[in-house]
Amino acid sequence: MIQTPSRFYVNLQTAGSDPQSLYQHRLWLHNDVGTDWQSILVPFSDFTLTAKGNVVENQIGMFRSKVRTVGISVLGPGEGPFDLRIAAFRLCSA
């Protein structure tokens, strides 16, 4: 049986939004030989509004200045082990 690779997502929640709504973006990680670290830039415009894990039909813009929480989700073919190390995380409006 071939297992599909794990999928990593970054989730943002903004102040004032429904607590069950998140802006979500899949992190496309590369399995380059010989490198352990990757720098990933995700523009705010690439996030998709979701509610209870489903894409919201009527997308509304994110309040970029009101990000409350940042999270990482891992979806995969079963239980770990997973290895995701974050050296730095930065939110930039520009």
N, CA, C and O atoms as CSV, one atom per row, in Angstrom:
chain,resi,resn,atom,element,x,y,z
A,1,MET,N,N,0.840,-1.188,0.000
A,1,MET,CA,C,0.000,0.000,0.000
A,1,MET,C,C,0.880,1.245,0.000
A,1,MET,O,O,1.792,1.358,0.819
A,2,ILE,N,N,0.618,2.169,-0.901
A,2,ILE,CA,C,1.378,3.423,-0.994
A,2,ILE,C,C,0.699,4.456,-0.113
A,2,ILE,O,O,-0.501,4.698,-0.239
A,3,GLN,N,N,1.474,5.068,0.784
A,3,GLN,CA,C,0.923,6.105,1.640
A,3,GLN,C,C,1.189,7.469,1.008
A,3,GLN,O,O,2.271,7.721,0.476
A,4,THR,N,N,0.204,8.326,1.073
A,4,THR,CA,C,0.398,9.680,0.575
A,4,THR,C,C,1.186,10.467,1.607
A,4,THR,O,O,1.078,10.185,2.801
A,5,PRO,N,N,1.975,11.444,1.182
A,5,PRO,CA,C,2.757,12.220,2.134
A,5,PRO,C,C,1.849,13.096,3.007
A,5,PRO,O,O,0.715,13.405,2.641
A,6,SER,N,N,2.370,13.477,4.144
A,6,SER,CA,C,1.636,14.362,5.042
A,6,SER,C,C,1.469,15.726,4.396
A,6,SER,O,O,2.290,16.159,3.588
A,7,ARG,N,N,0.395,16.386,4.770
A,7,ARG,CA,C,0.142,17.745,4.291
A,7,ARG,C,C,0.177,18.679,5.486
A,7,ARG,O,O,-0.424,18.399,6.523
A,8,PHE,N,N,0.881,19.785,5.334
A,8,PHE,CA,C,1.000,20.784,6.383
A,8,PHE,C,C,0.232,22.037,5.958
A,8,PHE,O,O,0.310,22.465,4.806
A,9,TYR,N,N,-0.506,22.615,6.897
A,9,TYR,CA,C,-1.260,23.836,6.648
A,9,TYR,C,C,-0.907,24.861,7.705
A,9,TYR,O,O,-0.631,24.510,8.852
A,10,VAL,N,N,-0.915,26.124,7.321
A,10,VAL,CA,C,-0.802,27.204,8.294
A,10,VAL,C,C,-2.189,27.831,8.401
A,10,VAL,O,O,-2.856,28.070,7.394
A,11,ASN,N,N,-2.612,28.095,9.636
A,11,ASN,CA,C,-3.944,28.622,9.915
A,11,ASN,C,C,-3.819,29.951,10.635
A,11,ASN,O,O,-3.013,30.093,11.555
A,12,LEU,N,N,-4.611,30.919,10.220
A,12,LEU,CA,C,-4.662,32.226,10.878
A,12,LEU,C,C,-6.092,32.492,11.319
A,12,LEU,O,O,-7.040,32.225,10.581
A,13,GLN,N,N,-6.239,33.020,12.528
A,13,GLN,CA,C,-7.558,33.449,12.995
A,13,GLN,C,C,-7.457,34.927,13.318
A,13,GLN,O,O,-6.472,35.377,13.904
A,14,THR,N,N,-8.467,35.674,12.939
A,14,THR,CA,C,-8.456,37.105,13.173
A,14,THR,C,C,-9.463,37.482,14.256
A,14,THR,O,O,-10.462,36.791,14.458
A,15,ALA,N,N,-9.192,38.573,14.942
A,15,ALA,CA,C,-10.104,39.074,15.964
A,15,ALA,C,C,-11.414,39.498,15.305
A,15,ALA,O,O,-11.418,40.066,14.212
A,16,GLY,N,N,-12.497,39.221,15.968
A,16,GLY,CA,C,-13.801,39.625,15.455
A,16,GLY,C,C,-14.442,38.638,14.512
A,16,GLY,O,O,-15.614,38.790,14.166
A,17,SER,N,N,-13.699,37.625,14.084
A,17,SER,CA,C,-14.299,36.646,13.176
A,17,SER,C,C,-14.938,35.529,13.992
A,17,SER,O,O,-14.693,35.400,15.192
A,18,ASP,N,N,-15.748,34.737,13.335
A,18,ASP,CA,C,-16.374,33.577,13.959
A,18,ASP,C,C,-15.271,32.674,14.517
A,18,ASP,O,O,-14.307,32.389,13.806
A,19,PRO,N,N,-15.384,32.217,15.772
A,19,PRO,CA,C,-14.329,31.374,16.360
A,19,PRO,C,C,-14.078,30.074,15.603
A,19,PRO,O,O,-13.013,29.476,15.757
A,20,GLN,N,N,-15.023,29.625,14.794
A,20,GLN,CA,C,-14.839,28.392,14.030
A,20,GLN,C,C,-14.368,28.661,12.609
A,20,GLN,O,O,-14.316,27.749,11.783
A,21,SER,N,N,-14.023,29.916,12.325
A,21,SER,CA,C,-13.520,30.289,11.002
A,21,SER,C,C,-12.022,30.537,11.069
A,21,SER,O,O,-11.522,31.187,11.986
A,22,LEU,N,N,-11.324,30.007,10.084
A,22,LEU,CA,C,-9.882,30.190,9.981
A,22,LEU,C,C,-9.520,30.516,8.541
A,22,LEU,O,O,-10.177,30.057,7.606
A,23,TYR,N,N,-8.486,31.298,8.373
A,23,TYR,CA,C,-7.889,31.460,7.051
A,23,TYR,C,C,-6.795,30.409,6.968
A,23,TYR,O,O,-5.979,30.286,7.881
A,24,GLN,N,N,-6.774,29.656,5.885
A,24,GLN,CA,C,-5.899,28.499,5.797
A,24,GLN,C,C,-5.137,28.506,4.477
A,24,GLN,O,O,-5.641,28.947,3.444
A,25,HIS,N,N,-3.891,27.998,4.547
A,25,HIS,CA,C,-3.068,27.860,3.348
A,25,HIS,C,C,-2.218,26.600,3.480
A,25,HIS,O,O,-1.607,26.366,4.522
A,26,ARG,N,N,-2.179,25.799,2.433
A,26,ARG,CA,C,-1.336,24.599,2.452
A,26,ARG,C,C,0.112,24.987,2.227
A,26,ARG,O,O,0.427,25.752,1.316
A,27,LEU,N,N,0.985,24.456,3.059
A,27,LEU,CA,C,2.419,24.687,2.896
A,27,LEU,C,C,2.968,23.635,1.944
A,27,LEU,O,O,2.916,22.438,2.229
A,28,TRP,N,N,3.484,24.079,0.836
A,28,TRP,CA,C,4.065,23.164,-0.144
A,28,TRP,C,C,5.534,23.027,0.180
A,28,TRP,O,O,6.349,23.854,-0.230
A,29,LEU,N,N,5.874,21.975,0.922
A,29,LEU,CA,C,7.249,21.741,1.328
A,29,LEU,C,C,7.949,20.882,0.284
A,29,LEU,O,O,7.351,19.978,-0.299
A,30,HIS,N,N,9.213,21.176,0.062
A,30,HIS,CA,C,9.998,20.448,-0.930
A,30,HIS,C,C,10.886,19.434,-0.225
A,30,HIS,O,O,11.425,19.712,0.846
A,31,ASN,N,N,11.034,18.295,-0.807
A,31,ASN,CA,C,11.915,17.260,-0.268
A,31,ASN,C,C,13.240,17.260,-1.018
A,31,ASN,O,O,13.677,16.227,-1.526
A,32,ASP,N,N,13.872,18.423,-1.084
A,32,ASP,CA,C,15.147,18.542,-1.793
A,32,ASP,C,C,16.224,17.740,-1.075
A,32,ASP,O,O,16.344,17.790,0.149
A,33,VAL,N,N,16.987,17.017,-1.839
A,33,VAL,CA,C,18.075,16.225,-1.270
A,33,VAL,C,C,19.159,17.171,-0.762
A,33,VAL,O,O,19.560,18.105,-1.457
A,34,GLY,N,N,19.623,16.917,0.451
A,34,GLY,CA,C,20.742,17.683,0.997
A,34,GLY,C,C,20.361,18.960,1.703
A,34,GLY,O,O,21.249,19.676,2.167
A,35,THR,N,N,19.095,19.281,1.808
A,35,THR,CA,C,18.705,20.490,2.527
A,35,THR,C,C,17.659,20.152,3.577
A,35,THR,O,O,16.730,19.385,3.325
A,36,ASP,N,N,17.821,20.729,4.744
A,36,ASP,CA,C,16.869,20.501,5.826
A,36,ASP,C,C,15.961,21.697,6.055
A,36,ASP,O,O,14.875,21.547,6.615
A,37,TRP,N,N,16.386,22.892,5.629
A,37,TRP,CA,C,15.632,24.106,5.917
A,37,TRP,C,C,15.072,24.710,4.645
A,37,TRP,O,O,15.683,24.644,3.579
A,38,GLN,N,N,13.903,25.295,4.781
A,38,GLN,CA,C,13.267,25.981,3.668
A,38,GLN,C,C,12.715,27.304,4.165
A,38,GLN,O,O,12.206,27.394,5.282
A,39,SER,N,N,12.816,28.318,3.339
A,39,SER,CA,C,12.163,29.587,3.617
A,39,SER,C,C,10.897,29.620,2.773
A,39,SER,O,O,10.935,29.401,1.562
A,40,ILE,N,N,9.793,29.893,3.419
A,40,ILE,CA,C,8.508,29.880,2.725
A,40,ILE,C,C,7.830,31.221,2.947
A,40,ILE,O,O,7.682,31.676,4.081
A,41,LEU,N,N,7.419,31.848,1.854
A,41,LEU,CA,C,6.691,33.110,1.909
A,41,LEU,C,C,5.275,32.838,1.426
A,41,LEU,O,O,5.071,32.342,0.318
A,42,VAL,N,N,4.307,33.162,2.258
A,42,VAL,CA,C,2.904,32.966,1.890
A,42,VAL,C,C,2.214,34.331,1.963
A,42,VAL,O,O,1.996,34.847,3.058
A,43,PRO,N,N,1.870,34.917,0.825
A,43,PRO,CA,C,1.152,36.189,0.841
A,43,PRO,C,C,-0.221,36.031,1.506
A,43,PRO,O,O,-0.871,34.994,1.368
A,44,PHE,N,N,-0.649,37.063,2.223
A,44,PHE,CA,C,-1.965,37.024,2.854
A,44,PHE,C,C,-3.055,36.696,1.836
A,44,PHE,O,O,-4.033,36.025,2.166
A,45,SER,N,N,-2.890,37.161,0.617
A,45,SER,CA,C,-3.914,36.943,-0.412
A,45,SER,C,C,-4.055,35.473,-0.803
A,45,SER,O,O,-5.033,35.103,-1.452
A,46,ASP,N,N,-3.096,34.630,-0.419
A,46,ASP,CA,C,-3.160,33.201,-0.748
A,46,ASP,C,C,-3.943,32.376,0.269
A,46,ASP,O,O,-4.161,31.183,0.056
A,47,PHE,N,N,-4.368,32.993,1.367
A,47,PHE,CA,C,-5.137,32.275,2.377
A,47,PHE,C,C,-6.598,32.191,1.955
A,47,PHE,O,O,-7.127,33.097,1.311
A,48,THR,N,N,-7.240,31.084,2.329
A,48,THR,CA,C,-8.638,30.839,2.001
A,48,THR,C,C,-9.433,30.763,3.294
A,48,THR,O,O,-9.028,30.090,4.242
A,49,LEU,N,N,-10.556,31.451,3.329
A,49,LEU,CA,C,-11.422,31.414,4.510
A,49,LEU,C,C,-12.136,30.073,4.579
A,49,LEU,O,O,-12.752,29.633,3.608
A,50,THR,N,N,-12.045,29.424,5.748
A,50,THR,CA,C,-12.720,28.155,5.973
A,50,THR,C,C,-13.556,28.243,7.242
A,50,THR,O,O,-13.277,29.054,8.125
A,51,ALA,N,N,-14.569,27.413,7.325
A,51,ALA,CA,C,-15.408,27.316,8.519
A,51,ALA,C,C,-15.628,25.837,8.808
A,51,ALA,O,O,-16.146,25.103,7.966
A,52,LYS,N,N,-15.238,25.410,9.986
A,52,LYS,CA,C,-15.357,24.002,10.379
A,52,LYS,C,C,-14.682,23.075,9.365
A,52,LYS,O,O,-15.155,21.964,9.125
A,53,GLY,N,N,-13.576,23.535,8.773
A,53,GLY,CA,C,-12.813,22.717,7.843
A,53,GLY,C,C,-13.271,22.759,6.405
A,53,GLY,O,O,-12.675,22.099,5.554
A,54,ASN,N,N,-14.316,23.517,6.108
A,54,ASN,CA,C,-14.829,23.609,4.741
A,54,ASN,C,C,-14.586,25.005,4.178
A,54,ASN,O,O,-14.679,25.997,4.901
A,55,VAL,N,N,-14.276,25.075,2.897
A,55,VAL,CA,C,-14.068,26.370,2.243
A,55,VAL,C,C,-15.379,27.146,2.233
A,55,VAL,O,O,-16.429,26.620,1.865
A,56,VAL,N,N,-15.294,28.417,2.646
A,56,VAL,CA,C,-16.464,29.296,2.655
A,56,VAL,C,C,-16.709,29.788,1.230
A,56,VAL,O,O,-15.786,30.243,0.555
A,57,GLU,N,N,-17.949,29.693,0.784
A,57,GLU,CA,C,-18.279,30.073,-0.592
A,57,GLU,C,C,-18.025,31.557,-0.852
A,57,GLU,O,O,-17.414,31.912,-1.860
A,58,ASN,N,N,-18.484,32.415,0.040
A,58,ASN,CA,C,-18.323,33.862,-0.130
A,58,ASN,C,C,-17.086,34.308,0.659
A,58,ASN,O,O,-17.171,34.622,1.846
A,59,GLN,N,N,-15.948,34.328,-0.019
A,59,GLN,CA,C,-14.690,34.712,0.612
A,59,GLN,C,C,-14.701,36.204,0.952
A,59,GLN,O,O,-15.091,37.036,0.134
A,60,ILE,N,N,-14.269,36.524,2.168
A,60,ILE,CA,C,-14.105,37.926,2.566
A,60,ILE,C,C,-12.646,38.146,2.913
A,60,ILE,O,O,-11.948,37.222,3.332
A,61,GLY,N,N,-12.195,39.364,2.739
A,61,GLY,CA,C,-10.799,39.677,3.003
A,61,GLY,C,C,-10.442,39.531,4.476
A,61,GLY,O,O,-11.288,39.686,5.357
A,62,MET,N,N,-9.185,39.232,4.719
A,62,MET,CA,C,-8.687,39.052,6.073
A,62,MET,C,C,-8.325,40.406,6.676
A,62,MET,O,O,-7.770,41.270,5.996
A,63,PHE,N,N,-8.642,40.584,7.957
A,63,PHE,CA,C,-8.195,41.766,8.682
A,63,PHE,C,C,-6.748,41.525,9.106
A,63,PHE,O,O,-6.481,41.009,10.191
A,64,ARG,N,N,-5.835,41.904,8.242
A,64,ARG,CA,C,-4.418,41.586,8.438
A,64,ARG,C,C,-3.851,42.163,9.732
A,64,ARG,O,O,-2.951,41.571,10.329
A,65,SER,N,N,-4.355,43.285,10.162
A,65,SER,CA,C,-3.840,43.912,11.381
A,65,SER,C,C,-4.445,43.307,12.639
A,65,SER,O,O,-4.092,43.713,13.747
A,66,LYS,N,N,-5.353,42.341,12.490
A,66,LYS,CA,C,-6.032,41.758,13.650
A,66,LYS,C,C,-5.838,40.243,13.754
A,66,LYS,O,O,-6.731,39.532,14.215
A,67,VAL,N,N,-4.675,39.753,13.327
A,67,VAL,CA,C,-4.390,38.324,13.449
A,67,VAL,C,C,-4.224,38.002,14.928
A,67,VAL,O,O,-3.390,38.598,15.609
A,68,ARG,N,N,-5.024,37.051,15.425
A,68,ARG,CA,C,-4.998,36.647,16.836
A,68,ARG,C,C,-4.157,35.406,17.066
A,68,ARG,O,O,-3.360,35.350,18.002
A,69,THR,N,N,-4.339,34.404,16.204
A,69,THR,CA,C,-3.636,33.147,16.410
A,69,THR,C,C,-3.046,32.656,15.101
A,69,THR,O,O,-3.550,32.939,14.014
A,70,VAL,N,N,-1.959,31.909,15.245
A,70,VAL,CA,C,-1.309,31.236,14.117
A,70,VAL,C,C,-1.140,29.780,14.529
A,70,VAL,O,O,-0.698,29.489,15.640
A,71,GLY,N,N,-1.490,28.873,13.634
A,71,GLY,CA,C,-1.357,27.459,13.955
A,71,GLY,C,C,-0.866,26.674,12.757
A,71,GLY,O,O,-0.934,27.135,11.618
A,72,ILE,N,N,-0.372,25.486,13.034
A,72,ILE,CA,C,0.074,24.560,11.995
A,72,ILE,C,C,-0.752,23.289,12.139
A,72,ILE,O,O,-0.893,22.757,13.240
A,73,SER,N,N,-1.291,22.807,11.037
A,73,SER,CA,C,-2.043,21.548,11.016
A,73,SER,C,C,-1.284,20.534,10.183
A,73,SER,O,O,-0.641,20.886,9.194
A,74,VAL,N,N,-1.360,19.277,10.583
A,74,VAL,CA,C,-0.737,18.188,9.837
A,74,VAL,C,C,-1.822,17.177,9.504
A,74,VAL,O,O,-2.493,16.655,10.394
A,75,LEU,N,N,-1.988,16.905,8.216
A,75,LEU,CA,C,-2.931,15.886,7.761
A,75,LEU,C,C,-2.120,14.831,7.032
A,75,LEU,O,O,-1.318,15.155,6.156
A,76,GLY,N,N,-2.320,13.607,7.377
A,76,GLY,CA,C,-1.507,12.582,6.751
A,76,GLY,C,C,-2.202,11.244,6.673
A,76,GLY,O,O,-3.401,11.127,6.927
A,77,PRO,N,N,-1.438,10.252,6.321
A,77,PRO,CA,C,-1.993,8.915,6.130
A,77,PRO,C,C,-2.204,8.162,7.436
A,77,PRO,O,O,-2.583,6.992,7.410
A,78,GLY,N,N,-1.977,8.781,8.537
A,78,GLY,CA,C,-2.138,8.118,9.824
A,78,GLY,C,C,-1.394,8.892,10.890
A,78,GLY,O,O,-1.117,10.080,10.730
A,79,GLU,N,N,-1.074,8.221,11.969
A,79,GLU,CA,C,-0.336,8.870,13.041
A,79,GLU,C,C,1.115,9.084,12.630
A,79,GLU,O,O,1.599,8.444,11.696
A,80,GLY,N,N,1.811,9.982,13.326
A,80,GLY,CA,C,3.182,10.360,13.055
A,80,GLY,C,C,4.100,9.189,12.793
A,80,GLY,O,O,3.604,8.081,12.587
A,81,PRO,N,N,5.377,9.361,12.789
A,81,PRO,CA,C,6.028,10.563,13.300
A,81,PRO,C,C,6.054,11.685,12.264
A,81,PRO,O,O,6.154,11.441,11.062
A,82,PHE,N,N,5.960,12.918,12.759
A,82,PHE,CA,C,6.056,14.101,11.925
A,82,PHE,C,C,7.234,14.914,12.422
A,82,PHE,O,O,7.556,14.890,13.610
A,83,ASP,N,N,7.868,15.623,11.527
A,83,ASP,CA,C,8.998,16.448,11.908
A,83,ASP,C,C,8.893,17.770,11.171
A,83,ASP,O,O,9.169,17.848,9.974
A,84,LEU,N,N,8.498,18.792,11.881
A,84,LEU,CA,C,8.409,20.138,11.328
A,84,LEU,C,C,9.014,21.070,12.363
A,84,LEU,O,O,8.478,21.222,13.461
A,85,ARG,N,N,10.109,21.679,12.020
A,85,ARG,CA,C,10.803,22.584,12.934
A,85,ARG,C,C,10.717,23.985,12.382
A,85,ARG,O,O,10.990,24.213,11.203
A,86,ILE,N,N,10.342,24.916,13.217
A,86,ILE,CA,C,10.178,26.309,12.794
A,86,ILE,C,C,11.231,27.145,13.508
A,86,ILE,O,O,11.220,27.263,14.734
A,87,ALA,N,N,12.132,27.719,12.738
A,87,ALA,CA,C,13.199,28.541,13.304
A,87,ALA,C,C,12.714,29.976,13.523
A,87,ALA,O,O,13.145,30.636,14.468
A,88,ALA,N,N,11.835,30.453,12.669
A,88,ALA,CA,C,11.332,31.814,12.790
A,88,ALA,C,C,9.989,31.903,12.085
A,88,ALA,O,O,9.727,31.179,11.125
A,89,PHE,N,N,9.157,32.784,12.564
A,89,PHE,CA,C,7.852,33.005,11.956
A,89,PHE,C,C,7.579,34.488,12.036
A,89,PHE,O,O,7.724,35.095,13.097
A,90,ARG,N,N,7.182,35.081,10.914
A,90,ARG,CA,C,7.001,36.524,10.873
A,90,ARG,C,C,5.772,36.863,10.056
A,90,ARG,O,O,5.546,36.265,9.004
A,91,LEU,N,N,4.976,37.806,10.518
A,91,LEU,CA,C,3.849,38.335,9.753
A,91,LEU,C,C,4.233,39.737,9.282
A,91,LEU,O,O,4.605,40.593,10.085
A,92,CYS,N,N,4.138,39.953,7.993
A,92,CYS,CA,C,4.494,41.253,7.420
A,92,CYS,C,C,3.341,41.736,6.560
A,92,CYS,O,O,2.768,40.964,5.792
A,93,SER,N,N,3.003,42.991,6.684
A,93,SER,CA,C,1.898,43.518,5.885
A,93,SER,C,C,2.345,43.940,4.492
A,93,SER,O,O,1.512,44.111,3.602
A,94,ALA,N,N,3.621,44.106,4.299
A,94,ALA,CA,C,4.105,44.558,2.982
A,94,ALA,C,C,4.491,43.391,2.120
A,94,ALA,O,O,4.920,43.579,0.981
